Amino acid sequence: MSNPVPLELQAKITDWRQRAAEGTLTLDEMKQAIIHLRAGRLSALTAAGEAARTRKKAIIAIPSADDMLADLEGL
């Protein structure tokens, strides 16, 4: 399971959302928000890639149905 979002970042996100809704969010704050949010998405992408590699390894270890049927025919 991924790490939860730190409380400090949660507070910043809440503040950014509120200020964006009010129309008082500056361009620099928007850039900061994007950097922080993309960093989280990149971490999720990395974790998903690792999980996919693990699944591929598991799939390789499982024999195909055709191979299993061929083994049964040989009995």
N, C-alpha and C positions, 0 to 999 in steps of 0.2 A: 504494500500500500504506500502511496506517496506521502511525503511529509505535509502536514497541514500548513496552511498559510500563517505566517507569524502574526501575532496580534498587532504589532506596529504597522505592518503592511495592510492588514484589514482596516485599521483606523484611517490610514492614508487613502485607501480606496473609497471608503465611506465619505471622507471629506471631498475627494475629487468628484465623486458622483453628485454630491450635494451642490458643490460649487458649479459643476457643469450645468445642472438643472437650473440654477439661478442665473447662469450666464456670466459668472465672475471668475471662471477658471482661465488662467493665463496660458499663453502658448508654451512657455517653458514648463509649466506644471503639466500640460497635456503631454509634452515630450517625455517628462519623467514618468508619468503614468504608463505610457506606451512601453517604455523601456522595462519597467517592473512587470507589467502584464505579459510582455513577450518572453521575458526571462522564465516566467512560470510555464508558458506554453512550450518553450524549448526543452525545459526539464521534463515535461510530460511526453514530448516527442521522443526524447532519449530513452525514457523508461519504456515507452511502447515498443521502440525498436528492439530493446533487450528482450522484452517479453516475446516478440515475434521470433527472434532467433532461438529462444528456448523452445517455442512451439515447433519450429522447423526441426530441431534436433529430435523432439519426441516423435514427430511424424516419420522421420527417417528410420527410427527404430521399430516402427510398426510395419509388419509385412503387408503387402497389398492383398486384396481379396482374391485376385487371380492366382497368386502364388499359393495361398492357403488352399484354394480349391484344387489346384494341381497336386498338392501334397495328398489331399484326400483321395483323388483319383488313382494315385499310385498305391494305395493300400489294398 
